[in-house]
Amino acid sequence: MPSYTVTLSDAQDKAISYVSDVEAWINGAVTGLAGAQKKRIVNALVDYCDDNDIAIASGESAQIDQAVSLGIVSTSS
């Protein structure tokens, strides 16, 4: 599983910790964005497969891999 490091200035850390635990906030923000993007990718895959009479892979991870391999989405890594 990938791991990422986020570097904040002291001011940024204090600003976020004013409303929340910084690590919890970062994890929540990233998890929320990933969930929204997964839905967008799967929806795009379903539309593409329906339009092109292609069987859709089974399972979310396989569907995202299929979307990438079909060129529906690309990754920066």
N, C-alpha and C positions, 0 to 999 in steps of 0.2 A: 504494500500500500504506500503510495507516495506521501512524503512528509514535506511540509513547507515551513519556512521561517519568515516571520514578519518583523520588520524593524520599525519601531515607532520612536518619535522624539519624546522627550519628557513631557512636553506640552500635550502631544497627542494622547499619550498614555493617561495623563491626568484628566483630559477632557472626556475620554471614553469611560474611565473608571468613575467619573461623576455620576453616570447613569447606569453602569453595569460592570460586572466583572469583565475585564478586557478579553481574556481568553475565551470566555463563554460567548461574548458578543461576536468575536471574530469567527468562532466555530459556527455560531448560528447564522451569521451572514453568508459564509461560504456554503454551508449546507443548504440554505434556502436558495441561493443562486444556482447551485448544482441541481437541485430538484426541479427548479423552473426550466433550466436548460435541457434536462433529460426529457421533460414533457414535450418541449418544442421539437427536439430531435426525433422522438418517437412519433409525434404527430406528422412531421415532415416525411418520415419513412413510410408511414401508413399511406399517406397521400400518394407518394411516389410509387409504392408497390401496387396500390390499387390502379393507378393510371397506366402502369406498365405490366400488369398481370404477373407480378413477382411474388413468390411466397415470402411471408414475413418470418424472420427468425423468432425463435421461442425464447422468451426471457429478456428482461430489460438490458442487461449487459450485452447480450448477443445482438439485440436490436440496434444498440448504439454502434457496435462494431460493424454491423451490416450497413448502417447509414454512412459510416466513414468509408467503408470499402466501395460503396456505390457512388461515392463522391457527392452525396447529398449535403454532407457537412465535412469540414476539415478541422484538424486540430493544429494547434501552434507548436506541439511537441513532436 
